[in-house]
């Protein structure tokens, strides 16, 4: 099978969208945080925490949608911790974020070992199943790509539209964008810079955790160590690639998903002649190249990474 045949198959693009789904959740969450002026490097750990918490909740009988709620609340908790450290206390966003990643990952693994001390292999749950929409699922090409995905993929796509609408068409979105560009102007209007920034970080972290929950509740049916596999860091890069715009964030996630789906198929075709590690690095190398091409033109929030204290100019 040549490259053109791979790119024209519906199974390839269905896989690309499926791989992109956790990245969509993550990049939207990171985008909201950074639009408000706060860099959240805790995303990798929040992914792991959301994956574990959502899966464990389902395993204990909460149901799939209950598991998603638990995952979101778990992400919100770690987001609140990061927000307290970086917004009113003004501590380093880099250091706090890395600390959150280490803390959330360690807590996730500790909780797993504590809750299931005697298991030798991860217990399985019944994950979200692909939707089978009558008529639409049978459409050529677009049917398998769009209408045979799980509910979480549709949720991720809906959130892209919702985040765009909130940020671009509502007073709340205008306030979030303003607090990431000029917090003094927001304070002069009588709005709370602290509340806006902390709320954005909490909401963004909840979305990040849903990306982790997708891994255990839709892509797989169990939790295992190392399953996040750097997806959080990819989301941080994709925010820059997207120039902090939800629509371009979706495009960036799909692009990475396509790269990843492509390398899997190339391994099948020529894996006997080329080391598998070469194919595994392809999506990351191509993502770096794409990031370099657009990063210089990106217009970042002007108050990003800058602590703000009321009454201080």
VOKOL-921643 format. One record per residue (C-alpha): residue in one letter; x, y, z. Coordinates in nm, 3 decimals. Example, Ala and Ser with C-alpha at 12.3 -4.5 7.8 and 13.67 -1.06 7.14 Angstrom:
REM VOKOL-921643
+---------+---------+---------+---------+
! residuo !    east !   north !      up !
+---------+---------+---------+---------+
!       A !   1.230 !  -0.450 !   0.780 !
!       S !   1.367 !  -0.106 !   0.714 !
+---------+---------+---------+---------+
***
This chain:
REM VOKOL-921643
+---------+---------+---------+---------+
! residuo !    east !   north !      up !
+---------+---------+---------+---------+
!       X !   0.000 !   0.000 !   0.000 !
!       X !   0.151 !   0.338 !  -0.099 !
!       X !   0.124 !   0.663 !   0.093 !
!       X !  -0.165 !   0.799 !  -0.116 !
!       X !  -0.370 !   0.487 !  -0.058 !
!       X !  -0.314 !   0.515 !   0.316 !
!       X !  -0.423 !   0.880 !   0.322 !
!       X !  -0.740 !   0.808 !   0.124 !
!       X !  -0.877 !   0.528 !   0.344 !
!       X !  -1.160 !   0.600 !   0.587 !
!       X !  -1.001 !   0.375 !   0.851 !
!       X !  -0.693 !   0.600 !   0.855 !
!       X !  -0.889 !   0.917 !   0.923 !
!       X !  -1.114 !   0.741 !   1.175 !
!       X !  -0.800 !   0.637 !   1.363 !
!       X !  -0.655 !   0.988 !   1.334 !
!       X !  -0.967 !   1.140 !   1.494 !
!       X !  -0.967 !   0.876 !   1.765 !
!       X !  -0.600 !   0.941 !   1.847 !
!       X !  -0.661 !   1.317 !   1.841 !
!       X !  -0.952 !   1.308 !   2.087 !
!       X !  -0.754 !   1.315 !   2.416 !
!       X !  -0.533 !   1.586 !   2.266 !
!       X !  -0.840 !   1.796 !   2.186 !
!       X !  -0.948 !   1.787 !   2.551 !
!       X !  -0.595 !   1.866 !   2.667 !
!       X !  -0.522 !   2.147 !   2.424 !
!       X !  -0.855 !   2.317 !   2.497 !
!       X !  -0.780 !   2.302 !   2.869 !
!       X !  -0.430 !   2.441 !   2.822 !
!       X !  -0.564 !   2.711 !   2.589 !
!       X !  -0.816 !   2.833 !   2.848 !
!       X !  -0.548 !   2.851 !   3.117 !
!       X !  -0.305 !   3.040 !   2.896 !
!       X !  -0.570 !   3.276 !   2.760 !
!       X !  -0.608 !   3.390 !   3.120 !
!       X !  -0.232 !   3.436 !   3.155 !
!       X !  -0.140 !   3.115 !   3.342 !
!       X !   0.082 !   2.842 !   3.200 !
!       X !  -0.023 !   2.500 !   3.334 !
!       X !   0.263 !   2.252 !   3.303 !
!       X !   0.073 !   2.021 !   3.535 !
!       X !  -0.115 !   1.884 !   3.236 !
!       X !   0.081 !   1.559 !   3.211 !
!       X !   0.005 !   1.471 !   3.571 !
!       X !  -0.357 !   1.586 !   3.539 !
!       X !  -0.395 !   1.353 !   3.241 !
!       X !  -0.274 !   1.063 !   3.458 !
!       X !  -0.499 !   1.164 !   3.748 !
!       X !  -0.804 !   1.193 !   3.522 !
!       X !  -0.729 !   0.856 !   3.363 !
!       X !  -0.699 !   0.681 !   3.697 !
!       X !  -0.986 !   0.858 !   3.875 !
!       X !  -1.235 !   0.809 !   3.593 !
!       X !  -1.144 !   0.444 !   3.545 !
!       X !  -1.151 !   0.367 !   3.919 !
!       X !  -1.490 !   0.536 !   3.958 !
!       X !  -1.635 !   0.321 !   3.679 !
!       X !  -1.472 !   0.010 !   3.823 !
!       X !  -1.636 !   0.085 !   4.159 !
!       X !  -1.978 !   0.122 !   3.995 !
!       X !  -2.019 !   0.494 !   3.918 !
!       X !  -2.106 !   0.439 !   3.551 !
!       X !  -1.930 !   0.587 !   3.251 !
!       X !  -2.074 !   0.938 !   3.276 !
!       X !  -2.022 !   0.932 !   3.651 !
!       X !  -1.661 !   0.838 !   3.585 !
!       X !  -1.624 !   1.140 !   3.357 !
!       X !  -1.760 !   1.365 !   3.631 !
!       X !  -1.515 !   1.220 !   3.884 !
!       X !  -1.228 !   1.269 !   3.638 !
!       X !  -1.327 !   1.631 !   3.576 !
!       X !  -1.353 !   1.703 !   3.949 !
!       X !  -1.012 !   1.545 !   4.003 !
!       X !  -0.861 !   1.766 !   3.734 !
!       X !  -1.035 !   2.069 !   3.884 !
!       X !  -0.880 !   1.990 !   4.225 !
!       X !  -0.525 !   1.986 !   4.089 !
!       X !  -0.605 !   2.295 !   3.883 !
!       X !  -0.721 !   2.475 !   4.196 !
!       X !  -0.398 !   2.382 !   4.371 !
!       X !  -0.194 !   2.518 !   4.079 !
!       X !  -0.411 !   2.831 !   4.066 !
!       X !  -0.364 !   2.906 !   4.439 !
!       X !   0.012 !   2.875 !   4.407 !
!       X !   0.046 !   3.086 !   4.093 !
!       X !  -0.231 !   3.348 !   4.102 !
!       X !  -0.271 !   3.500 !   4.451 !
!       X !   0.069 !   3.377 !   4.574 !
!       X !   0.245 !   3.460 !   4.247 !
!       X !   0.485 !   3.165 !   4.256 !
!       X !   0.667 !   3.044 !   3.945 !
!       X !   0.420 !   2.893 !   3.702 !
!       X !   0.690 !   2.664 !   3.563 !
!       X !   0.792 !   2.523 !   3.899 !
!       X !   0.434 !   2.490 !   4.025 !
!       X !   0.322 !   2.317 !   3.705 !
!       X !   0.606 !   2.066 !   3.713 !
!       X !   0.532 !   2.006 !   4.081 !
!       X !   0.166 !   1.939 !   3.999 !
!       X !   0.270 !   1.690 !   3.731 !
!       X !   0.491 !   1.500 !   3.975 !
!       X !   0.235 !   1.518 !   4.256 !
!       X !  -0.068 !   1.418 !   4.048 !
!       X !   0.116 !   1.132 !   3.879 !
!       X !   0.247 !   0.999 !   4.210 !
!       X !  -0.093 !   1.028 !   4.379 !
!       X !  -0.253 !   0.843 !   4.087 !
!       X !  -0.010 !   0.554 !   4.105 !
!       X !  -0.027 !   0.543 !   4.486 !
!       X !  -0.409 !   0.540 !   4.479 !
!       X !  -0.409 !   0.260 !   4.223 !
!       X !  -0.173 !   0.047 !   4.431 !
!       X !  -0.362 !   0.121 !   4.751 !
!       X !  -0.707 !   0.048 !   4.607 !
!       X !  -0.594 !  -0.268 !   4.428 !
!       X !  -0.295 !  -0.403 !   4.620 !
!       X !  -0.327 !  -0.766 !   4.513 !
!       X !  -0.393 !  -0.742 !   4.138 !
!       X !  -0.124 !  -0.854 !   3.896 !
!       X !  -0.293 !  -0.714 !   3.584 !
!       X !  -0.520 !  -0.406 !   3.552 !
!       X !  -0.889 !  -0.491 !   3.599 !
!       X !  -1.108 !  -0.426 !   3.296 !
!       X !  -1.416 !  -0.211 !   3.263 !
!       X !  -1.674 !  -0.180 !   2.986 !
!       X !  -1.569 !   0.143 !   2.808 !
!       X !  -1.768 !   0.376 !   2.585 !
!       X !  -1.864 !   0.193 !   2.268 !
!       X !  -1.857 !   0.338 !   1.914 !
!       X !  -2.189 !   0.494 !   1.826 !
!       X !  -2.382 !   0.337 !   1.543 !
!       X !  -2.607 !   0.610 !   1.406 !
!       X !  -2.862 !   0.474 !   1.156 !
!       X !  -2.811 !   0.593 !   0.798 !
!       X !  -2.527 !   0.830 !   0.890 !
!       X !  -2.294 !   0.548 !   0.994 !
!       X !  -2.343 !   0.386 !   0.653 !
!       X !  -2.243 !   0.693 !   0.452 !
!       X !  -1.931 !   0.633 !   0.241 !
!       X !  -1.608 !   0.760 !   0.396 !
!       X !  -1.763 !   1.018 !   0.634 !
!       X !  -1.974 !   0.751 !   0.805 !
!       X !  -1.685 !   0.546 !   0.947 !
!       X !  -1.476 !   0.859 !   1.015 !
!       X !  -1.734 !   1.063 !   1.208 !
!       X !  -2.039 !   0.856 !   1.292 !
!       X !  -1.874 !   0.545 !   1.433 !
!       X !  -1.676 !   0.722 !   1.706 !
!       X !  -1.752 !   0.706 !   2.077 !
!       X !  -1.954 !   0.965 !   2.268 !
!       X !  -1.633 !   1.114 !   2.411 !
!       X !  -1.508 !   1.206 !   2.064 !
!       X !  -1.834 !   1.385 !   1.996 !
!       X !  -1.805 !   1.557 !   2.334 !
!       X !  -1.455 !   1.678 !   2.244 !
!       X !  -1.574 !   1.819 !   1.911 !
!       X !  -1.869 !   1.990 !   2.080 !
!       X !  -1.635 !   2.146 !   2.335 !
!       X !  -1.425 !   2.301 !   2.057 !
!       X !  -1.733 !   2.491 !   1.940 !
!       X !  -1.837 !   2.575 !   2.297 !
!       X !  -1.494 !   2.706 !   2.400 !
!       X !  -1.473 !   2.916 !   2.082 !
!       X !  -1.819 !   3.062 !   2.147 !
!       X !  -1.745 !   3.141 !   2.512 !
!       X !  -1.407 !   3.301 !   2.441 !
!       X !  -1.512 !   3.499 !   2.133 !
!       X !  -1.880 !   3.577 !   2.179 !
!       X !  -1.951 !   3.619 !   2.550 !
!       X !  -1.862 !   3.882 !   2.814 !
!       X !  -1.698 !   3.607 !   3.020 !
!       X !  -1.472 !   3.515 !   2.729 !
!       X !  -1.383 !   3.879 !   2.673 !
!       X !  -1.289 !   3.910 !   3.041 !
!       X !  -1.074 !   3.595 !   3.026 !
!       X !  -0.892 !   3.722 !   2.717 !
!       X !  -0.847 !   4.063 !   2.874 !
!       X !  -0.705 !   3.924 !   3.198 !
!       X !  -0.444 !   3.739 !   2.992 !
!       X !  -0.347 !   4.054 !   2.805 !
!       X !  -0.395 !   4.345 !   3.042 !
!       X !  -0.498 !   4.251 !   3.397 !
!       X !  -0.469 !   4.612 !   3.514 !
!       X !  -0.746 !   4.714 !   3.274 !
!       X !  -0.965 !   4.432 !   3.403 !
!       X !  -0.905 !   4.540 !   3.762 !
!       X !  -0.988 !   4.899 !   3.668 !
!       X !  -1.329 !   4.778 !   3.546 !
!       X !  -1.403 !   4.636 !   3.891 !
!       X !  -1.359 !   4.271 !   3.793 !
!       X !  -1.155 !   4.028 !   4.000 !
!       X !  -0.835 !   3.930 !   3.823 !
!       X !  -0.775 !   3.655 !   4.078 !
!       X !  -1.120 !   3.501 !   4.032 !
!       X !  -1.101 !   3.507 !   3.654 !
!       X !  -0.755 !   3.353 !   3.640 !
!       X !  -0.826 !   3.090 !   3.903 !
!       X !  -1.159 !   2.999 !   3.744 !
!       X !  -0.994 !   2.960 !   3.404 !
!       X !  -0.723 !   2.733 !   3.546 !
!       X !  -0.976 !   2.518 !   3.731 !
!       X !  -1.200 !   2.483 !   3.423 !
!       X !  -0.905 !   2.418 !   3.193 !
!       X !  -0.765 !   2.153 !   3.426 !
!       X !  -1.102 !   1.977 !   3.436 !
!       X !  -1.092 !   1.951 !   3.056 !
!       X !  -0.736 !   1.818 !   3.071 !
!       X !  -0.850 !   1.540 !   3.303 !
!       X !  -1.119 !   1.441 !   3.052 !
!       X !  -0.838 !   1.380 !   2.804 !
!       X !  -0.687 !   1.134 !   3.048 !
!       X !  -1.026 !   0.975 !   3.112 !
!       X !  -1.063 !   0.911 !   2.739 !
!       X !  -0.760 !   0.684 !   2.752 !
!       X !  -0.905 !   0.452 !   3.016 !
!       X !  -1.274 !   0.484 !   2.935 !
!       X !  -1.282 !   0.496 !   2.555 !
!       X !  -0.948 !   0.413 !   2.392 !
!       X !  -0.869 !   0.132 !   2.639 !
!       X !  -1.057 !  -0.041 !   2.918 !
!       X !  -0.797 !  -0.033 !   3.198 !
!       X !  -0.546 !   0.191 !   3.372 !
!       X !  -0.176 !   0.117 !   3.352 !
!       X !   0.138 !   0.311 !   3.435 !
!       X !   0.287 !   0.525 !   3.161 !
!       X !  -0.027 !   0.528 !   2.947 !
!       X !  -0.030 !   0.909 !   2.913 !
!       X !   0.303 !   0.881 !   2.728 !
!       X !   0.379 !   1.251 !   2.685 !
!       X !   0.040 !   1.357 !   2.550 !
!       X !   0.026 !   1.646 !   2.797 !
!       X !   0.349 !   1.796 !   2.666 !
!       X !   0.221 !   1.761 !   2.310 !
!       X !  -0.086 !   1.965 !   2.411 !
!       X !   0.135 !   2.247 !   2.540 !
!       X !   0.310 !   2.258 !   2.202 !
!       X !  -0.022 !   2.242 !   2.015 !
!       X !  -0.150 !   2.552 !   2.194 !
!       X !   0.140 !   2.749 !   2.047 !
!       X !   0.083 !   2.586 !   1.707 !
!       X !  -0.281 !   2.693 !   1.729 !
!       X !  -0.193 !   3.053 !   1.822 !
!       X !  -0.434 !   3.016 !   2.116 !
!       X !  -0.736 !   2.964 !   1.885 !
!       X !  -0.978 !   2.672 !   1.944 !
!       X !  -1.032 !   2.603 !   1.573 !
!       X !  -0.661 !   2.578 !   1.500 !
!       X !  -0.619 !   2.372 !   1.816 !
!       X !  -0.856 !   2.115 !   1.668 !
!       X !  -0.657 !   2.120 !   1.345 !
!       X !  -0.330 !   2.071 !   1.533 !
!       X !  -0.468 !   1.776 !   1.730 !
!       X !  -0.597 !   1.615 !   1.411 !
!       X !  -0.261 !   1.673 !   1.245 !
!       X !  -0.077 !   1.495 !   1.525 !
!       X !  -0.338 !   1.217 !   1.521 !
!       X !  -0.282 !   1.173 !   1.149 !
!       X !   0.096 !   1.159 !   1.198 !
!       X !   0.053 !   0.892 !   1.467 !
!       X !  -0.194 !   0.686 !   1.264 !
!       X !   0.038 !   0.710 !   0.965 !
!       X !   0.342 !   0.578 !   1.153 !
!       X !   0.144 !   0.277 !   1.273 !
!       X !   0.053 !   0.187 !   0.916 !
!       X !   0.404 !   0.246 !   0.792 !
!       X !   0.535 !   0.007 !   1.055 !
!       X !   0.305 !  -0.258 !   0.912 !
!       X !   0.426 !  -0.193 !   0.558 !
!       X !   0.803 !  -0.165 !   0.601 !
!       X !   0.860 !  -0.244 !   0.968 !
!       X !   1.074 !  -0.544 !   0.881 !
!       X !   1.337 !  -0.320 !   0.720 !
!       X !   1.334 !  -0.012 !   0.945 !
!       X !   1.364 !  -0.004 !   1.329 !
!       X !   1.029 !   0.060 !   1.496 !
!       X !   1.175 !   0.352 !   1.693 !
!       X !   1.210 !   0.548 !   1.369 !
!       X !   0.836 !   0.529 !   1.312 !
!       X !   0.751 !   0.608 !   1.674 !
!       X !   0.940 !   0.937 !   1.655 !
!       X !   0.780 !   1.045 !   1.324 !
!       X !   0.472 !   1.219 !   1.476 !
!       X !   0.687 !   1.407 !   1.728 !
!       X !   0.944 !   1.517 !   1.470 !
!       X !   0.673 !   1.634 !   1.230 !
!       X !   0.495 !   1.815 !   1.514 !
!       X !   0.818 !   1.998 !   1.604 !
!       X !   0.864 !   2.101 !   1.242 !
!       X !   0.506 !   2.228 !   1.222 !
!       X !   0.550 !   2.414 !   1.552 !
!       X !   0.869 !   2.584 !   1.434 !
!       X !   0.701 !   2.699 !   1.114 !
!       X !   0.417 !   2.879 !   1.293 !
!       X !   0.561 !   2.972 !   1.635 !
!       X !   0.727 !   3.294 !   1.520 !
!       X !   0.396 !   3.432 !   1.395 !
!       X !   0.198 !   3.330 !   1.703 !
!       X !   0.041 !   3.613 !   1.903 !
!       X !   0.061 !   3.499 !   2.263 !
!       X !  -0.130 !   3.654 !   2.556 !
!       X !   0.083 !   3.947 !   2.666 !
!       X !   0.044 !   3.880 !   3.040 !
!       X !   0.121 !   3.508 !   3.011 !
!       X !   0.358 !   3.392 !   3.287 !
!       X !   0.346 !   3.736 !   3.453 !
!       X !   0.220 !   3.734 !   3.814 !
!       X !  -0.022 !   4.012 !   3.908 !
!       X !  -0.083 !   4.162 !   4.250 !
!       X !  -0.368 !   4.397 !   4.328 !
!       X !  -0.258 !   4.755 !   4.380 !
!       X !   0.088 !   4.694 !   4.235 !
!       X !   0.184 !   4.862 !   3.908 !
+---------+---------+---------+---------+
***
